Amino acid sequence: MAKKTGRRDSIMMRALHGRILSVDFFRRNWLIVLGVVVMLMVYMTNRYTCQTQMEKIQKLEKELEVAKTERIRAKSTYMSRIRESSMQHLVDSLHLGITVQDQPPYRLSKSK
């Protein structure tokens, strides 16, 4: 039992003095440390890219919503302008003398 507590004290003392992660540790485990660092860098890069893309998607969705609203407004304005009553009112206000025909247009046929 005394050996285990001595070892614990030794590990505790090494941790307090900052000697757990020594040059020897990195020399023995350099490949694992490098792998962990690379994985952390890939994770952070992926997270940053994901966040920026999500912000871009939200911005584009807002722009799309504004464009849809503008299209509906323009369509409404157009539809109100091409109504027959609106056109007749415009013609009357300009005093063009154009009226709506009572009869349908004649169809001309070519005779042989």
Secondary structure, DSSP 8 states (H G I E B T S, - for coil): -HHHHHHHHHHHHHHHHT-SS-HHHHHHSHHHHHHHHHHHHHHHHHHHHHHHHHHHHHHHHHHHHHHHHHHHHHHHHHHHHSSHHHHHHHHHHHT------SS---------
